[in-house]
């Protein structure tokens, strides 16, 4: 069947990749979807959708927004409360501030918890207790010589 043929091609491709990468010191790791924490997957999917969007802020304004969000997280405010305060005090667009929010999380400038629950802008921001990169670091390590 076509499915069986496609699976054989996939297995062969993975084997070739494994050998080629091993030759240059890059290990390959087979990962099943159930090995990823489901809440992390849900949060990263949500955040990923905002990465290509553009905002009209200057670098200084963007830094100001990220700093306000970090301070808001420290005081257990929601991102929406911070965004509303920035709209009132600075006239910053809530939509554009939301772009900065999700990009700051993706870029690890705003270290919210991605494990315990879905990230919603109207819920208090919770600081990360587990680093996603540390949690899955073994998947990305190069082979030692």
Beta strands, then each sheet from edge to edge (+ up, - down):
end
